[in-house]
């Protein structure tokens, strides 16, 4: 569940609280990137690494740590040192710059470092981390502030998403409190859903998907592929307005690919 992503926007539109990713990305690994930078170049290198994806922690970007020290080096005859003299041991002030990167962006971050670093041979340590940071995952699960009947919750979903109808698959008459959402096409994910969910809201829930859900006692609401992705449009509109304050931004909702016929 990426912050301000499709599923985050969907969960907030349905007024879910205490949200966590529905499916954790356990395979996402984190690394500490450590480089040594000549004074005065910290900001440019930090910015390049951040643009490539380093320094992201939750809702924060450009996260880094730096400390000052002295570095030593002896350039050979064929070297082209940024500072110092060839053939002698040089000692120069340096800044140790540290940032975190995950496995999805590490290659791009290293490429950015080598592209912007002024040294002929940038020094870079990549240290695997064994902390408990989790990947963003997929989908979202949360809870309603108050329990609703299945009929009330279906009406709530339809109203909040501004769509003409939803398809409801009711497994039991128990109240709805714990809700899982997956924007777009989530029908094939039903068999992998955790057990502590009262109802699953997604799109493209097929006949056999619904059968699987009902057999395990899980109620579902199919709000449509487009319907469950609609909330992200307002998020994108607000982002664009924040970046381009004088630019008019309008949202055009696509028409349904099919039509109901009686």
N, C-alpha and C positions, 0 to 999 in steps of 0.2 A: 504494500500500500504506500505509494509515493505521496509525500505531502502535497496537497492541492492537486492530486491526480484524479483520474476518473472515479475510482472507488471511494476516495476520500470525499470528493464532491457529492457523490451519491449518498453516502452515509450521513453527511451533514444536512443534505436536503431532506432526508427522512427523519432527521432529528435523533440520530442514534448517539449515545454517550459511551464513554470509556472504550473507544474503538481500538482494535488491534488488528494486524494482518490476519486474514483468513487462512492463507497458506504461507508458511514461513519459507524464505529462501535460505535454507541451511548451508547451501554450497558457497555462499558469498564470503570470500576471505578478505581480511584487512591487512594492510601493510603500513609501516612507518617509513616514510621517505626522508632521508637525511642528506642534505647537501651543504657544501661550504662555499660561501659567496663573498666576493670582495665588497667591502662597505660601499654603500650607495647604489647597489644593484638589488637589494632585498625586495623592494616593492615591485619592480618589473618581473622578477622571477616568481614571486608569490602570486602575482596576477596571472601569469601564464600558466602556472600549475593549477590554479583555481579554475580557470576557464576549461582546462583539460579534465577537471573532475576531482582534483585533490582538495583536501580541507573541508569536506562536507560532513557535518555531524548534525543529524536531525534537521532542524529548521535553520541551521547556521551554515554559512559558507566562508571561504577564505580563512578557516581556522589554522593557526600556525603557532610555532614557538621559535624564538631566536635568542641566541646568546653570543657574546663576543669572545674571541680567543685569538691565538696566534698559530699560523700554519707554516710549515717549512717544506722546501722542495729544492731539488738541484736539477735544473734543466740541462739536457744533453745538447750536443752540437746541432742536431736536426730539429730541436724544439723551437716553438714560437711562443714564449711565455707572455701572459697578459701583463705581468709585472716581474721585477727582479732581473738578474743578469745570468747569462748562460755560464756554465762551467764553475759555478760556485753555489754554496748552500745559502739559500735566501730564507728569511723569516719575514712574513707579512701578516698584517691584521686580517682576520676573516670573521664572517658571521656564520654561525651554525644555524641553518634553517630547517625546521622539521614540519612535515605535514603528513596527514593520513590519506591513504588512497585505498580503494577496494579493487578487487580483481577485475571488475568490468572496465575500469579506466586506467589501470596501471600502465599499460603499454603506451597509451596516449600521453599520460603524465610524464613518462620517461622521455618520450620524443619531444615534448614541449620543453623539458629541462635542457636537453642537449641543443635545442634550437635557439634558446634565449640566453643560455649561460655564456659569459664572456671568456671563460677559460678554454684553452685548447683541449684539455682533458678534464672535463668536469668530474669532480669526485662525488659519488652518490652511493649511499648505503640503502638497501631495501631490506627491511627487517620484518619478517612475518609476525603478526600479533596473535596472541592466544587469549584475547579478552572475549567477553560475552556479547559483543555487538552483533546484532541480527541484521539480516538483509531486509529490504523494504517489503518483500513478500508480494502476494497477489490477493486481491479481494479485501474484504473488511468484515469484521463482526463486532457488534456492539449491543447495547441494550436500550430499550425505550425507557423513558422516565417513569411511565406508568403502563401497566399491562392493558392490552386491548383484546377484544374478541377478534377472530380471524376476519370476520366481515368488516369490522371497524378498521382494522389495519389495512385491508385491501382498499377500502375507500380512502384511507390516509395516503397510501402509496399513489393511487391514481390522482388525487388532488394535488399532492406535493410535486409530482412530475408533470402535471398539466397535460395528461394524456386521456383520450376518450374512454379507454377501458383497459382492464388487466385480466389475464387468465389465472384463475385461482384453483389450486389443487389442495384440498383440505384433508389432512391425514387424521385429525382428531379435533375434538371440541375444546381442547385446553387453551388457556389464554396465551397470547403472544407477548413475549418480553425480550427474548434473546433472538437477534436477527443477524443473518449473514447476507451480504450483498456482493455481487460480482457483475460489474458493468459489461454490457455487450453480450457475448455468447457464452453463457456459463452452464448450460445444460449438461455437458459432458463431465463437469466437475462434481456432480452430485454424489457419486460413489466415494469420493475422497473427502467429503465434508465431515467436520468433527461432530460428535454426538450431542454436544450441549447447545444445540440450535433449535429454536421453535419453528422458524420459517426462513426459507431461502428466497431472496429476491434477485432475479436476473432476467436475461432474455434468451430467446431461442431454446426454450425447454421443450424438447420433443416428447412424443408419446412414451417411448421407452425410458426416457430420463425421468418423466413424472412417475411412471410405474415403479422405478427403482426407489424414488423418494418415498412414495406412499407405503411401500413394503417395509421400509425402515422407520415409518412413523413420522416422516418429515413433511411438513406442509411447504408448498412452493407458490410463489407468485411470479408469473411471467409478465413483465412489464414491457417487453419488447427490446430488441437489440438497440434501436435508436433511443427508445424511451429511457433506458437505464444509463445512457451516455449523455443525455441532454444537460444534466447539471454542470458538466465541465465547461459548457459553452459560456456560461456567465462568468466562470472563473477566468477563462481566457480573455473575455471581453474586458474584465477589470484589470488584468495584467497589461493588456495593450493600452488601455486608457492611462495607466500609471506611467508607462514608458513614453507614450506619445500623447501628451495632454491636449494638444490642439487637434488631434485626429479623430473625426467621428467614427465610432465603431458600432456596427449593427450586427445583430445575430439573425440569421435566416435559418429557420428550421426546415429540414428536408421533408418532403411529402412521403407518405407511406408508399412502399414499392407495390403493394397490393391494395385492393379495395374489398370492403365487405359487401356481399350481395345476398339478398334474400330471395 
